[in-house]
Amino acid sequence: MMMSEREERMQVAQLCEAASRYGEMVEVMSELVTALPRTQKLNAEERKLLSIAFKNEVAFRRKSLKSLRHISVLRDLSIETKQIVAEYKRRIEQEMRELCVELIQMLDTKLLPGVNEPESDIFYHKMKGDYCRYLCEVEDDQVKVTDYLAEIKEHYQVATDYAVRSLAATHPLRIGLAMNYSVFLHEMVDDVTLARDHAKRFYDEALDEMENVREVDTDRYNECAFLLKLMHENIKAWTLESDMDAVFPSTDGSQKPPQTMSKDF
C-alpha cells in the first residue's frame, strides 16, 4: 500500500529532526499544515513535530541575538564595527519575525479554527502566546508591542483555563504553559514577584502529584521532573532578583531590564 502525501511529509519531517535540519523541517511541516483539508486537524505527533521545527529555528535566532547584544555594547568597538553588528542584528531579527508571523498565520487560519479537542486547544493557544512573546522581543513599534502583549495575555489565559479543567498539574503541556506564562510575567510585564509567585504556586501543586506519576508512568515522570527542575531554577533566580530589588530599589522610576535569563519551554 502506497503511503499518502501526508504520511510521506511526516517521515521527511522526522528525518529532518534526526539530522537537526530544522529549517527544512519548518518547510515540510508548513506544507503539511497548508495542505490540510478544512475538516482535518493535526494529530498529536504532527503537533509535536510542528512545535519542534519552529521552536528550534526561533531558539537558534534568539540565542544569536543575545550574543550580538553583548557584542554591541563592547566599548572598544569602532563605530564602523558597531554599524555592521547592528545591521547583522536587524537581519536576524527579520528572520525571526518572519518565522513567528508564519506560524501565527497558520494558527489563525488552519489550526485554531474549529478545534474541539481540549489538549489541541491548550497546545495551540499556548503556542500563539509563545510566538507573540517572541515577536515582542524583536519589535520596536510600541503600538504593535502593546497589541502583542494583549494577545499573549489572552491566549495564555485561555490555555490556562482549559488546562485547569482538562489536565493534571503533572501533564507536561500544563507545566510548560505555567512556566512560559510566568516567564511572560517576568520579562514582558516586568513583575518579578508576580512571576515568582505564579510559578511557585504551580510548582508546589505539581510536586504534590509527582509520586503518584512515578508509580504509573516512568517516562512521563522523567519529563515532568525535567520541566519542574527548570521551573525551580527560575523560581530561585527570581527570588534572588526580588530580594535584590528590595535592597536596591530604583530611585528614578525607570523600568529595569530583567536581571536573569529565564528558562522557558
Secondary structure, 3 states (H helix, E strand, C coil): CCCCHHHHHHHHHHHHHHCCCHHHHHHHHHHHHHCCCCCCCCCHHHHHHHHHHHHHHHHHHHHHHHHHHHHHCCCCCCHHHHHHHHHHHHHHHHHHHHHHHHHHHHHHHHHCCCCCCHHHHHHHHHHHHHHHHHHHHCCCCHHHHHHHHHHHHHHHHHHHHHHHHHCCCCCHHHHHHHHHHHHHHHHCCCCHHHHHHHHHHHHHHHHHHHHHHHHHCHHHHHHHHHHHHHHHHHHHHHHHHHHHHHHCCCCCCCCCCCCCCCCCC
